[in-house]
Amino acid sequence: MKQIILDVSDDGEVRIETRGFAGKACLEEAQFIKDLLGKELTRNLTPAYYQDAKKKAKRYLNLCG
Amino acid sequence: MSHISKIEVRIDSLDALKLACHRLGFQFNQNQTTYKWFGRWVGDEPLPEGVSEEELGKCHHAIIVPECEYEIGVVKRESHYILLWDSWYRGGLKKKIGKNAGILKQAYSIEKIRAEARKRSYRITEKRTPQGIRLTLTC
């Protein structure tokens, strides 16, 4: 399930978190919110960001005994 | 989880600001050109960035907050709006809208996100948390 979670604090600060996206899709999906609200102050990429959704894991067979 | 961003909110939609006022029970007065405040600047706090002393008390629209003596001025800049208001405790605003008008900015952000998320057919849930309000948009 793909989700964008927005925490809007009582002092007006907005924090965006994306879940369920792999690779750069999360940045693209959440960009409309950033454009909508103002200026991005900080960004932290999480391990899921570095996963390329299109790449498949390679398997190696041990051919030499 | 893929990434986390923090955003500085910029008010550029009067429609969303009106909805935010409605959500909070405030009254948005279109084209009200002055707002109530102490009346003279005493220099106890720095002026907001880009605002001169002569501009205080003048606005393009105003927000009336129930049970508050003072009002909020909505001042148009080139492509956005700034909020001018006097935080002196007797005016009552600080108690109602928080430091830096955070409660009003919060409501503005929520209304703006909700409107756009509806257009994009997201499923939206809203929940109160100890720190504020959490919106979850599900594709």
N, CA and C atoms of all chains as a GROMACS GRO file, in nm:
protein
  612
    1MET      N    1   0.084  -0.119   0.000
    1MET     CA    2   0.000   0.000   0.000
    1MET      C    3   0.089   0.126   0.000
    2LYS      N    4   0.058   0.218  -0.090
    2LYS     CA    5   0.138   0.341  -0.098
    2LYS      C    6   0.068   0.453  -0.024
    3GLN      N    7   0.144   0.519   0.065
    3GLN     CA    8   0.084   0.624   0.147
    3GLN      C    9   0.176   0.746   0.155
    4ILE      N   10   0.112   0.863   0.164
    4ILE     CA   11   0.184   0.986   0.198
    4ILE      C   12   0.127   1.030   0.332
    5ILE      N   13   0.215   1.041   0.430
    5ILE     CA   14   0.170   1.078   0.565
    5ILE      C   15   0.219   1.219   0.596
    6LEU      N   16   0.126   1.304   0.634
    6LEU     CA   17   0.161   1.443   0.665
    6LEU      C   18   0.130   1.474   0.810
    7ASP      N   19   0.231   1.514   0.882
    7ASP     CA   20   0.211   1.557   1.020
    7ASP      C   21   0.222   1.709   1.023
    8VAL      N   22   0.109   1.774   1.053
    8VAL     CA   23   0.108   1.920   1.059
    8VAL      C   24   0.099   1.958   1.206
    9SER      N   25   0.208   2.008   1.260
    9SER     CA   26   0.215   2.032   1.404
    9SER      C   27   0.138   2.159   1.442
   10ASP      N   28   0.112   2.174   1.571
   10ASP     CA   29   0.037   2.290   1.620
   10ASP      C   30   0.114   2.420   1.604
   11ASP      N   31   0.244   2.409   1.574
   11ASP     CA   32   0.317   2.534   1.546
   11ASP      C   33   0.332   2.557   1.396
   12GLY      N   34   0.254   2.482   1.317
   12GLY     CA   35   0.244   2.507   1.173
   12GLY      C   36   0.347   2.436   1.088
   13GLU      N   37   0.432   2.355   1.150
   13GLU     CA   38   0.537   2.287   1.072
   13GLU      C   39   0.480   2.161   1.006
   14VAL      N   40   0.519   2.138   0.883
   14VAL     CA   41   0.469   2.022   0.809
   14VAL      C   42   0.582   1.923   0.785
   15ARG      N   43   0.553   1.798   0.815
   15ARG     CA   44   0.652   1.693   0.795
   15ARG      C   45   0.585   1.589   0.703
   16ILE      N   46   0.654   1.555   0.596
   16ILE     CA   47   0.598   1.459   0.500
   16ILE      C   48   0.677   1.330   0.505
   17GLU      N   49   0.607   1.220   0.506
   17GLU     CA   50   0.673   1.090   0.505
   17GLU      C   51   0.604   1.006   0.399
   18THR      N   52   0.681   0.940   0.314
   18THR     CA   53   0.620   0.852   0.215
   18THR      C   54   0.646   0.707   0.255
   19ARG      N   55   0.549   0.623   0.231
   19ARG     CA   56   0.564   0.480   0.265
   19ARG      C   57   0.518   0.395   0.149
   20GLY      N   58   0.588   0.287   0.126
   20GLY     CA   59   0.547   0.191   0.025
   20GLY      C   60   0.597   0.221  -0.115
   21PHE      N   61   0.676   0.327  -0.130
   21PHE     CA   62   0.731   0.360  -0.261
   21PHE      C   63   0.875   0.308  -0.267
   22ALA      N   64   0.917   0.267  -0.386
   22ALA     CA   65   1.057   0.227  -0.403
   22ALA      C   66   1.125   0.326  -0.496
   23GLY      N   67   1.248   0.357  -0.467
   23GLY     CA   68   1.324   0.447  -0.553
   23GLY      C   69   1.271   0.589  -0.553
   24LYS      N   70   1.289   0.657  -0.668
   24LYS     CA   71   1.257   0.799  -0.677
   24LYS      C   72   1.108   0.827  -0.684
   25ALA      N   73   1.026   0.723  -0.697
   25ALA     CA   74   0.881   0.743  -0.710
   25ALA      C   75   0.825   0.821  -0.592
   26CYS      N   76   0.885   0.801  -0.474
   26CYS     CA   77   0.834   0.868  -0.354
   26CYS      C   78   0.850   1.020  -0.365
   27LEU      N   79   0.964   1.062  -0.422
   27LEU     CA   80   0.990   1.206  -0.436
   27LEU      C   81   0.892   1.267  -0.534
   28GLU      N   82   0.869   1.195  -0.645
   28GLU     CA   83   0.777   1.245  -0.747
   28GLU      C   84   0.635   1.252  -0.692
   29GLU      N   85   0.596   1.148  -0.618
   29GLU     CA   86   0.460   1.140  -0.566
   29GLU      C   87   0.431   1.250  -0.464
   30ALA      N   88   0.531   1.284  -0.383
   30ALA     CA   89   0.510   1.384  -0.278
   30ALA      C   90   0.539   1.526  -0.324
   31GLN      N   91   0.591   1.540  -0.446
   31GLN     CA   92   0.632   1.673  -0.492
   31GLN      C   93   0.515   1.772  -0.496
   32PHE      N   94   0.396   1.722  -0.530
   32PHE     CA   95   0.282   1.814  -0.542
   32PHE      C   96   0.251   1.880  -0.409
   33ILE      N   97   0.276   1.810  -0.301
   33ILE     CA   98   0.248   1.869  -0.169
   33ILE      C   99   0.349   1.978  -0.138
   34LYS      N  100   0.472   1.954  -0.172
   34LYS     CA  101   0.576   2.055  -0.150
   34LYS      C  102   0.548   2.179  -0.234
   35ASP      N  103   0.511   2.157  -0.359
   35ASP     CA  104   0.479   2.271  -0.447
   35ASP      C  105   0.358   2.347  -0.394
   36LEU      N  106   0.268   2.273  -0.336
   36LEU     CA  107   0.142   2.329  -0.286
   36LEU      C  108   0.162   2.416  -0.163
   37LEU      N  109   0.251   2.372  -0.076
   37LEU     CA  110   0.261   2.438   0.055
   37LEU      C  111   0.372   2.542   0.066
   38GLY      N  112   0.479   2.523  -0.005
   38GLY     CA  113   0.586   2.621   0.011
   38GLY      C  114   0.721   2.565  -0.022
   39LYS      N  115   0.813   2.579   0.072
   39LYS     CA  116   0.953   2.548   0.044
   39LYS      C  117   0.998   2.429   0.129
   40GLU      N  118   1.072   2.338   0.066
   40GLU     CA  119   1.125   2.223   0.139
   40GLU      C  120   1.248   2.268   0.217
   41LEU      N  121   1.245   2.247   0.348
   41LEU     CA  122   1.358   2.290   0.432
   41LEU      C  123   1.463   2.181   0.445
   42THR      N  124   1.416   2.060   0.471
   42THR     CA  125   1.510   1.948   0.485
   42THR      C  126   1.452   1.824   0.418
   43ARG      N  127   1.541   1.734   0.379
   43ARG     CA  128   1.496   1.606   0.321
   43ARG      C  129   1.588   1.496   0.369
   44ASN      N  130   1.530   1.387   0.417
   44ASN     CA  131   1.609   1.271   0.457
   44ASN      C  132   1.564   1.152   0.374
   45LEU      N  133   1.659   1.091   0.307
   45LEU     CA  134   1.625   0.973   0.227
   45LEU      C  135   1.641   0.848   0.313
   46THR      N  136   1.549   0.756   0.298
   46THR     CA  137   1.554   0.633   0.378
   46THR      C  138   1.602   0.518   0.288
   47PRO      N  139   1.638   0.403   0.344
   47PRO     CA  140   1.693   0.294   0.261
   47PRO      C  141   1.604   0.257   0.142
   48ALA      N  142   1.473   0.267   0.158
   48ALA     CA  143   1.383   0.228   0.048
   48ALA      C  144   1.404   0.316  -0.076
   49TYR      N  145   1.453   0.437  -0.051
   49TYR     CA  146   1.477   0.527  -0.164
   49TYR      C  147   1.578   0.467  -0.261
   50TYR      N  148   1.676   0.398  -0.208
   50TYR     CA  149   1.784   0.346  -0.291
   50TYR      C  150   1.748   0.215  -0.361
   51GLN      N  151   1.628   0.165  -0.337
   51GLN     CA  152   1.585   0.044  -0.405
   51GLN      C  153   1.525   0.082  -0.539
   52ASP      N  154   1.578   0.027  -0.644
   52ASP     CA  155   1.523   0.055  -0.776
   52ASP      C  156   1.409  -0.044  -0.801
   53ALA      N  157   1.290   0.010  -0.822
   53ALA     CA  158   1.172  -0.075  -0.837
   53ALA      C  159   1.180  -0.166  -0.959
   54LYS      N  160   1.256  -0.123  -1.064
   54LYS     CA  161   1.259  -0.202  -1.188
   54LYS      C  162   1.366  -0.311  -1.185
   55LYS      N  163   1.464  -0.297  -1.099
   55LYS     CA  164   1.573  -0.396  -1.097
   55LYS      C  165   1.529  -0.522  -1.024
   56LYS      N  166   1.571  -0.635  -1.080
   56LYS     CA  167   1.542  -0.761  -1.012
   56LYS      C  168   1.672  -0.815  -0.953
   57ALA      N  169   1.661  -0.884  -0.844
   57ALA     CA  170   1.781  -0.939  -0.781
   57ALA      C  171   1.839  -1.050  -0.869
   58LYS      N  172   1.971  -1.051  -0.884
   58LYS     CA  173   2.036  -1.154  -0.966
   58LYS      C  174   2.070  -1.275  -0.879
   59ARG      N  175   2.054  -1.388  -0.938
   59ARG     CA  176   2.093  -1.509  -0.865
   59ARG      C  177   2.212  -1.572  -0.936
   60TYR      N  178   2.307  -1.622  -0.863
   60TYR     CA  179   2.424  -1.687  -0.921
   60TYR      C  180   2.424  -1.834  -0.885
   61LEU      N  181   2.454  -1.917  -0.987
   61LEU     CA  182   2.464  -2.061  -0.960
   61LEU      C  183   2.610  -2.096  -0.946
   62ASN      N  184   2.640  -2.176  -0.852
   62ASN     CA  185   2.778  -2.218  -0.834
   62ASN      C  186   2.811  -2.330  -0.932
   63LEU      N  187   2.886  -2.300  -1.040
   63LEU     CA  188   2.913  -2.398  -1.146
   63LEU      C  189   3.042  -2.475  -1.124
   64CYS      N  190   3.123  -2.433  -1.035
   64CYS     CA  191   3.256  -2.494  -1.020
   64CYS      C  192   3.265  -2.585  -0.898
   65GLY      N  193   3.161  -2.643  -0.862
   65GLY     CA  194   3.167  -2.737  -0.751
   65GLY      C  195   3.173  -2.668  -0.626
   66MET      N  196   0.889   0.309   0.406
   66MET     CA  197   0.923   0.450   0.419
   66MET      C  198   1.032   0.485   0.317
   67SER      N  199   1.014   0.592   0.248
   67SER     CA  200   1.111   0.623   0.145
   67SER      C  201   1.185   0.754   0.168
   68HIS      N  202   1.113   0.856   0.208
   68HIS     CA  203   1.184   0.980   0.243
   68HIS      C  204   1.098   1.067   0.333
   69ILE      N  205   1.166   1.157   0.404
   69ILE     CA  206   1.097   1.245   0.497
   69ILE      C  207   1.139   1.389   0.465
   70SER      N  208   1.042   1.479   0.453
   70SER     CA  209   1.073   1.619   0.423
   70SER      C  210   1.006   1.710   0.524
   71LYS      N  211   1.068   1.825   0.547
   71LYS     CA  212   1.003   1.928   0.628
   71LYS      C  213   0.977   2.048   0.537
   72ILE      N  214   0.860   2.107   0.551
   72ILE     CA  215   0.818   2.213   0.459
   72ILE      C  216   0.787   2.341   0.536
   73GLU      N  217   0.832   2.452   0.480
   73GLU     CA  218   0.796   2.583   0.535
   73GLU      C  219   0.672   2.631   0.460
   74VAL      N  220   0.565   2.657   0.534
   74VAL     CA  221   0.437   2.690   0.471
   74VAL      C  222   0.435   2.836   0.424
   75ARG      N  223   0.385   2.855   0.302
   75ARG     CA  224   0.372   2.988   0.242
   75ARG      C  225   0.224   3.004   0.206
   76ILE      N  226   0.162   3.111   0.250
   76ILE     CA  227   0.019   3.130   0.224
   76ILE      C  228   0.002   3.198   0.088
   77ASP      N  229  -0.056   3.125  -0.007
   77ASP     CA  230  -0.077   3.186  -0.138
   77ASP      C  231  -0.219   3.165  -0.190
   78SER      N  232  -0.305   3.106  -0.108
   78SER     CA  233  -0.442   3.082  -0.153
   78SER      C  234  -0.540   3.141  -0.052
   79LEU      N  235  -0.615   3.241  -0.098
   79LEU     CA  236  -0.716   3.299  -0.008
   79LEU      C  237  -0.829   3.200   0.016
   80ASP      N  238  -0.859   3.117  -0.085
   80ASP     CA  239  -0.967   3.018  -0.067
   80ASP      C  240  -0.934   2.923   0.047
   81ALA      N  241  -0.809   2.873   0.048
   81ALA     CA  242  -0.769   2.781   0.156
   81ALA      C  243  -0.766   2.854   0.290
   82LEU      N  244  -0.727   2.980   0.289
   82LEU     CA  245  -0.723   3.057   0.414
   82LEU      C  246  -0.865   3.077   0.468
   83LYS      N  247  -0.958   3.100   0.378
   83LYS     CA  248  -1.099   3.116   0.420
   83LYS      C  249  -1.152   2.985   0.479
   84LEU      N  250  -1.117   2.874   0.414
   84LEU     CA  251  -1.160   2.742   0.466
   84LEU      C  252  -1.098   2.716   0.604
   85ALA      N  253  -0.971   2.759   0.618
   85ALA     CA  254  -0.903   2.741   0.747
   85ALA      C  255  -0.974   2.822   0.855
   86CYS      N  256  -1.014   2.944   0.822
   86CYS     CA  257  -1.088   3.028   0.919
   86CYS      C  258  -1.219   2.961   0.957
   87HIS      N  259  -1.286   2.907   0.856
   87HIS     CA  260  -1.415   2.839   0.881
   87HIS      C  261  -1.394   2.719   0.973
   88ARG      N  262  -1.290   2.644   0.947
   88ARG     CA  263  -1.259   2.526   1.029
   88ARG      C  264  -1.237   2.565   1.175
   89LEU      N  265  -1.173   2.679   1.198
   89LEU     CA  266  -1.138   2.720   1.334
   89LEU      C  267  -1.246   2.807   1.400
   90GLY      N  268  -1.350   2.840   1.325
   90GLY     CA  269  -1.455   2.926   1.379
   90GLY      C  270  -1.417   3.074   1.378
   91PHE      N  271  -1.320   3.112   1.292
   91PHE     CA  272  -1.281   3.251   1.278
   91PHE      C  273  -1.361   3.314   1.164
   92GLN      N  274  -1.361   3.446   1.160
   92GLN     CA  275  -1.435   3.516   1.055
   92GLN      C  276  -1.336   3.584   0.961
   93PHE      N  277  -1.347   3.553   0.831
   93PHE     CA  278  -1.259   3.616   0.733
   93PHE      C  279  -1.331   3.737   0.675
   94ASN      N  280  -1.278   3.856   0.694
   94ASN     CA  281  -1.340   3.978   0.642
   94ASN      C  282  -1.266   4.026   0.517
   95GLN      N  283  -1.325   3.993   0.402
   95GLN     CA  284  -1.265   4.029   0.274
   95GLN      C  285  -1.260   4.183   0.261
   96ASN      N  286  -1.149   4.233   0.215
   96ASN     CA  287  -1.130   4.376   0.187
   96ASN      C  288  -1.135   4.468   0.310
   97GLN      N  289  -1.123   4.413   0.428
   97GLN     CA  290  -1.108   4.498   0.547
   97GLN      C  291  -0.964   4.549   0.548
   98THR      N  292  -0.945   4.680   0.546
   98THR     CA  293  -0.811   4.735   0.521
   98THR      C  294  -0.733   4.774   0.648
   99THR      N  295  -0.793   4.760   0.763
   99THR     CA  296  -0.716   4.779   0.887
   99THR      C  297  -0.751   4.665   0.983
  100TYR      N  298  -0.659   4.636   1.071
  100TYR     CA  299  -0.686   4.535   1.174
  100TYR      C  300  -0.654   4.595   1.311
  101LYS      N  301  -0.724   4.548   1.413
  101LYS     CA  302  -0.704   4.603   1.548
  101LYS      C  303  -0.576   4.548   1.610
  102TRP      N  304  -0.499   4.637   1.671
  102TRP     CA  305  -0.378   4.596   1.744
  102TRP      C  306  -0.352   4.700   1.851
  103PHE      N  307  -0.235   4.695   1.914
  103PHE     CA  308  -0.205   4.789   2.022
  103PHE      C  309  -0.208   4.933   1.972
  104GLY      N  310  -0.167   4.953   1.847
  104GLY     CA  311  -0.177   5.087   1.788
  104GLY      C  312  -0.045   5.157   1.766
  105ARG      N  313   0.056   5.118   1.840
  105ARG     CA  314   0.190   5.174   1.812
  105ARG      C  315   0.294   5.066   1.845
  106TRP      N  316   0.401   5.071   1.771
  106TRP     CA  317   0.505   4.969   1.788
  106TRP      C  318   0.596   5.010   1.902
  107VAL      N  319   0.612   4.922   2.000
  107VAL     CA  320   0.695   4.956   2.116
  107VAL      C  321   0.834   4.892   2.109
  108GLY      N  322   0.858   4.814   2.005
  108GLY     CA  323   0.991   4.760   1.981
  108GLY      C  324   1.032   4.646   2.073
  109ASP      N  325   0.934   4.582   2.138
  109ASP     CA  326   0.969   4.471   2.227
  109ASP      C  327   1.004   4.344   2.150
  110GLU      N  328   0.960   4.335   2.026
  110GLU     CA  329   0.994   4.220   1.940
  110GLU      C  330   1.034   4.275   1.804
  111PRO      N  331   1.121   4.206   1.732
  111PRO     CA  332   1.158   4.258   1.599
  111PRO      C  333   1.038   4.257   1.505
  112LEU      N  334   1.037   4.348   1.410
  112LEU     CA  335   0.930   4.350   1.310
  112LEU      C  336   0.944   4.227   1.220
  113PRO      N  337   0.832   4.177   1.167
  113PRO     CA  338   0.844   4.064   1.074
  113PRO      C  339   0.931   4.105   0.954
  114GLU      N  340   1.000   4.006   0.898
  114GLU     CA  341   1.092   4.034   0.787
  114GLU      C  342   1.020   4.105   0.671
  115GLY      N  343   1.076   4.212   0.626
  115GLY     CA  344   1.020   4.284   0.511
  115GLY      C  345   0.902   4.373   0.543
  116VAL      N  346   0.874   4.395   0.672
  116VAL     CA  347   0.760   4.478   0.711
  116VAL      C  348   0.812   4.604   0.780
  117SER      N  349   0.760   4.719   0.739
  117SER     CA  350   0.803   4.844   0.802
  117SER      C  351   0.702   4.884   0.911
  118GLU      N  352   0.745   4.972   0.999
  118GLU     CA  353   0.659   5.016   1.109
  118GLU      C  354   0.531   5.081   1.056
  119GLU      N  355   0.543   5.152   0.944
  119GLU     CA  356   0.429   5.222   0.887
  119GLU      C  357   0.320   5.126   0.837
  120GLU      N  358   0.362   5.003   0.806
  120GLU     CA  359   0.265   4.906   0.753
  120GLU      C  360   0.178   4.843   0.862
  121LEU      N  361   0.223   4.854   0.986
  121LEU     CA  362   0.149   4.788   1.094
  121LEU      C  363   0.008   4.849   1.105
  122GLY      N  364  -0.090   4.764   1.125
  122GLY     CA  365  -0.228   4.810   1.136
  122GLY      C  366  -0.301   4.817   1.003
  123LYS      N  367  -0.225   4.802   0.892
  123LYS     CA  368  -0.288   4.809   0.759
  123LYS      C  369  -0.286   4.670   0.694
  124CYS      N  370  -0.388   4.641   0.616
  124CYS     CA  371  -0.395   4.508   0.555
  124CYS      C  372  -0.486   4.512   0.432
  125HIS      N  373  -0.494   4.399   0.364
  125HIS     CA  374  -0.585   4.387   0.249
  125HIS      C  375  -0.713   4.312   0.288
  126HIS      N  376  -0.699   4.223   0.386
  126HIS     CA  377  -0.814   4.149   0.441
  126HIS      C  378  -0.784   4.130   0.590
  127ALA      N  379  -0.886   4.094   0.666
  127ALA     CA  380  -0.861   4.074   0.810
  127ALA      C  381  -0.934   3.950   0.861
  128ILE      N  382  -0.880   3.897   0.969
  128ILE     CA  383  -0.941   3.778   1.031
  128ILE      C  384  -0.981   3.816   1.174
  129ILE      N  385  -1.108   3.787   1.205
  129ILE     CA  386  -1.160   3.816   1.338
  129ILE      C  387  -1.164   3.685   1.416
  130VAL      N  388  -1.102   3.685   1.531
  130VAL     CA  389  -1.098   3.563   1.613
  130VAL      C  390  -1.190   3.585   1.734
  131PRO      N  391  -1.287   3.498   1.754
  131PRO     CA  392  -1.381   3.516   1.865
  131PRO      C  393  -1.309   3.530   2.000
  132GLU      N  394  -1.363   3.614   2.084
  132GLU     CA  395  -1.312   3.639   2.220
  132GLU      C  396  -1.176   3.709   2.220
  133CYS      N  397  -1.132   3.759   2.106
  133CYS     CA  398  -1.004   3.832   2.102
  133CYS      C  399  -1.030   3.979   2.070
  134GLU      N  400  -0.960   4.063   2.141
  134GLU     CA  401  -0.976   4.206   2.116
  134GLU      C  402  -0.903   4.246   1.986
  135TYR      N  403  -0.788   4.186   1.964
  135TYR     CA  404  -0.710   4.220   1.846
  135TYR      C  405  -0.750   4.132   1.727
  136GLU      N  406  -0.708   4.175   1.607
  136GLU     CA  407  -0.742   4.102   1.484
  136GLU      C  408  -0.613   4.068   1.407
  137ILE      N  409  -0.629   3.985   1.306
  137ILE     CA  410  -0.514   3.945   1.222
  137ILE      C  411  -0.525   4.015   1.087
  138GLY      N  412  -0.419   4.080   1.045
  138GLY     CA  413  -0.418   4.143   0.913
  138GLY      C  414  -0.359   4.048   0.810
  139VAL      N  415  -0.425   4.038   0.696
  139VAL     CA  416  -0.374   3.956   0.585
  139VAL      C  417  -0.322   4.054   0.480
  140VAL      N  418  -0.191   4.050   0.460
  140VAL     CA  419  -0.127   4.150   0.374
  140VAL      C  420  -0.072   4.083   0.249
  141LYS      N  421  -0.110   4.136   0.134
  141LYS     CA  422  -0.065   4.076   0.008
  141LYS      C  423   0.077   4.121  -0.025
  142ARG      N  424   0.158   4.026  -0.057
  142ARG     CA  425   0.290   4.053  -0.114
  142ARG      C  426   0.279   4.012  -0.261
  143GLU      N  427   0.388   4.005  -0.333
  143GLU     CA  428   0.378   3.978  -0.476
  143GLU      C  429   0.291   3.857  -0.512
  144SER      N  430   0.332   3.741  -0.461
  144SER     CA  431   0.258   3.620  -0.501
  144SER      C  432   0.203   3.544  -0.381
  145HIS      N  433   0.213   3.605  -0.264
  145HIS     CA  434   0.163   3.534  -0.147
  145HIS      C  435   0.111   3.636  -0.044
  146TYR      N  436   0.073   3.586   0.072
  146TYR     CA  437   0.019   3.671   0.178
  146TYR      C  438   0.100   3.650   0.306
  147ILE      N  439   0.112   3.757   0.383
  147ILE     CA  440   0.170   3.742   0.516
  147ILE      C  441   0.065   3.780   0.620
  148LEU      N  442   0.082   3.727   0.739
  148LEU     CA  443  -0.012   3.756   0.847
  148LEU      C  444   0.054   3.854   0.944
  149LEU      N  445  -0.012   3.964   0.972
  149LEU     CA  446   0.038   4.060   1.070
  149LEU      C  447  -0.057   4.060   1.190
  150TRP      N  448  -0.001   4.046   1.308
  150TRP     CA  449  -0.086   4.045   1.427
  150TRP      C  450  -0.002   4.078   1.548
  151ASP      N  451  -0.066   4.132   1.648
  151ASP     CA  452  -0.001   4.176   1.770
  151ASP      C  453  -0.016   4.066   1.875
  152SER      N  454   0.098   4.018   1.923
  152SER     CA  455   0.092   3.902   2.014
  152SER      C  456   0.080   3.942   2.162
  153TRP      N  457   0.060   4.072   2.190
  153TRP     CA  458   0.047   4.113   2.331
  153TRP      C  459  -0.069   4.037   2.394
  154TYR      N  460  -0.048   3.986   2.515
  154TYR     CA  461  -0.145   3.893   2.575
  154TYR      C  462  -0.285   3.951   2.590
  155ARG      N  463  -0.294   4.082   2.611
  155ARG     CA  464  -0.426   4.143   2.628
  155ARG      C  465  -0.512   4.135   2.501
  156GLY      N  466  -0.445   4.125   2.387
  156GLY     CA  467  -0.520   4.115   2.261
  156GLY      C  468  -0.585   3.979   2.244
  157GLY      N  469  -0.530   3.878   2.313
  157GLY     CA  470  -0.591   3.744   2.314
  157GLY      C  471  -0.552   3.652   2.200
  158LEU      N  472  -0.480   3.702   2.102
  158LEU     CA  473  -0.455   3.618   1.983
  158LEU      C  474  -0.357   3.504   2.009
  159LYS      N  475  -0.253   3.533   2.085
  159LYS     CA  476  -0.150   3.430   2.106
  159LYS      C  477  -0.208   3.303   2.166
  160LYS      N  478  -0.303   3.322   2.254
  160LYS     CA  479  -0.365   3.207   2.320
  160LYS      C  480  -0.447   3.124   2.220
  161LYS      N  481  -0.505   3.191   2.123
  161LYS     CA  482  -0.594   3.124   2.028
  161LYS      C  483  -0.522   3.067   1.906
  162ILE      N  484  -0.420   3.137   1.858
  162ILE     CA  485  -0.356   3.090   1.733
  162ILE      C  486  -0.212   3.044   1.753
  163GLY      N  487  -0.165   3.052   1.876
  163GLY     CA  488  -0.033   2.998   1.907
  163GLY      C  489   0.081   3.087   1.860
  164LYS      N  490   0.200   3.041   1.893
  164LYS     CA  491   0.321   3.114   1.854
  164LYS      C  492   0.332   3.113   1.701
  165ASN      N  493   0.368   3.225   1.642
  165ASN     CA  494   0.382   3.237   1.496
  165ASN      C  495   0.256   3.197   1.419
  166ALA      N  496   0.139   3.212   1.483
  166ALA     CA  497   0.010   3.180   1.419
  166ALA      C  498   0.007   3.034   1.372
  167GLY      N  499   0.074   2.946   1.444
  167GLY     CA  500   0.086   2.805   1.404
  167GLY      C  501  -0.046   2.734   1.385
  168ILE      N  502  -0.144   2.765   1.469
  168ILE     CA  503  -0.274   2.696   1.459
  168ILE      C  504  -0.344   2.734   1.328
  169LEU      N  505  -0.334   2.860   1.292
  169LEU     CA  506  -0.395   2.906   1.166
  169LEU      C  507  -0.320   2.848   1.046
  170LYS      N  508  -0.188   2.844   1.054
  170LYS     CA  509  -0.108   2.786   0.944
  170LYS      C  510  -0.137   2.636   0.932
  171GLN      N  511  -0.157   2.572   1.045
  171GLN     CA  512  -0.189   2.428   1.044
  171GLN      C  513  -0.320   2.405   0.968
  172ALA      N  514  -0.423   2.482   1.005
  172ALA     CA  515  -0.554   2.466   0.941
  172ALA      C  516  -0.544   2.498   0.792
  173TYR      N  517  -0.466   2.598   0.758
  173TYR     CA  518  -0.446   2.635   0.616
  173TYR      C  519  -0.384   2.516   0.540
  174SER      N  520  -0.279   2.460   0.595
  174SER     CA  521  -0.210   2.349   0.528
  174SER      C  522  -0.305   2.231   0.508
  175ILE      N  523  -0.380   2.200   0.612
  175ILE     CA  524  -0.471   2.085   0.604
  175ILE      C  525  -0.576   2.107   0.495
  176GLU      N  526  -0.635   2.226   0.492
  176GLU     CA  527  -0.739   2.253   0.392
  176GLU      C  528  -0.681   2.250   0.252
  177LYS      N  529  -0.564   2.303   0.236
  177LYS     CA  530  -0.503   2.306   0.103
  177LYS      C  531  -0.467   2.165   0.054
  178ILE      N  532  -0.412   2.086   0.143
  178ILE     CA  533  -0.376   1.948   0.105
  178ILE      C  534  -0.502   1.867   0.074
  179ARG      N  535  -0.603   1.882   0.158
  179ARG     CA  536  -0.727   1.804   0.139
  179ARG      C  537  -0.788   1.833   0.002
  180ALA      N  538  -0.794   1.961  -0.035
  180ALA     CA  539  -0.856   1.999  -0.163
  180ALA      C  540  -0.779   1.936  -0.280
  181GLU      N  541  -0.648   1.944  -0.275
  181GLU     CA  542  -0.567   1.890  -0.386
  181GLU      C  543  -0.570   1.737  -0.387
  182ALA      N  544  -0.567   1.677  -0.269
  182ALA     CA  545  -0.568   1.530  -0.262
  182ALA      C  546  -0.701   1.474  -0.315
  183ARG      N  547  -0.810   1.548  -0.290
  183ARG     CA  548  -0.940   1.505  -0.344
  183ARG      C  549  -0.937   1.507  -0.497
  184LYS      N  550  -0.879   1.614  -0.552
  184LYS     CA  551  -0.869   1.624  -0.700
  184LYS      C  552  -0.791   1.507  -0.757
  185ARG      N  553  -0.691   1.461  -0.681
  185ARG     CA  554  -0.605   1.352  -0.730
  185ARG      C  555  -0.656   1.214  -0.688
  186SER      N  556  -0.778   1.212  -0.634
  186SER     CA  557  -0.846   1.087  -0.596
  186SER      C  558  -0.774   1.005  -0.490
  187TYR      N  559  -0.707   1.070  -0.400
  187TYR     CA  560  -0.649   0.998  -0.286
  187TYR      C  561  -0.759   0.971  -0.184
  188ARG      N  562  -0.745   0.864  -0.110
  188ARG     CA  563  -0.831   0.842   0.006
  188ARG      C  564  -0.764   0.916   0.123
  189ILE      N  565  -0.842   0.996   0.196
  189ILE     CA  566  -0.783   1.083   0.299
  189ILE      C  567  -0.838   1.048   0.436
  190THR      N  568  -0.750   1.030   0.532
  190THR     CA  569  -0.796   1.018   0.672
  190THR      C  570  -0.726   1.126   0.754
  191GLU      N  571  -0.794   1.173   0.857
  191GLU     CA  572  -0.740   1.280   0.942
  191GLU      C  573  -0.750   1.236   1.087
  192LYS      N  574  -0.642   1.254   1.159
  192LYS     CA  575  -0.640   1.208   1.298
  192LYS      C  576  -0.565   1.308   1.385
  193ARG      N  577  -0.617   1.336   1.502
  193ARG     CA  578  -0.548   1.424   1.598
  193ARG      C  579  -0.436   1.345   1.666
  194THR      N  580  -0.317   1.401   1.676
  194THR     CA  581  -0.206   1.337   1.746
  194THR      C  582  -0.164   1.430   1.861
  195PRO      N  583  -0.078   1.386   1.952
  195PRO     CA  584  -0.038   1.475   2.062
  195PRO      C  585   0.029   1.603   2.011
  196GLN      N  586   0.097   1.597   1.896
  196GLN     CA  587   0.171   1.714   1.846
  196GLN      C  588   0.091   1.799   1.748
  197GLY      N  589  -0.013   1.742   1.690
  197GLY     CA  590  -0.086   1.817   1.587
  197GLY      C  591  -0.190   1.733   1.517
  198ILE      N  592  -0.192   1.742   1.384
  198ILE     CA  593  -0.290   1.667   1.305
  198ILE      C  594  -0.215   1.584   1.201
  199ARG      N  595  -0.256   1.458   1.188
  199ARG     CA  596  -0.195   1.369   1.089
  199ARG      C  597  -0.294   1.342   0.976
  200LEU      N  598  -0.251   1.372   0.853
  200LEU     CA  599  -0.330   1.337   0.734
  200LEU      C  600  -0.262   1.220   0.667
  201THR      N  601  -0.339   1.119   0.633
  201THR     CA  602  -0.282   1.007   0.558
  201THR      C  603  -0.351   0.999   0.423
  202LEU      N  604  -0.271   1.009   0.317
  202LEU     CA  605  -0.323   0.999   0.181
  202LEU      C  606  -0.284   0.862   0.126
  203THR      N  607  -0.383   0.787   0.084
  203THR     CA  608  -0.357   0.652   0.032
  203THR      C  609  -0.392   0.647  -0.115
  204CYS      N  610  -0.298   0.594  -0.196
  204CYS     CA  611  -0.323   0.584  -0.341
  204CYS      C  612  -0.407   0.458  -0.369
   0.00000   0.00000   0.00000
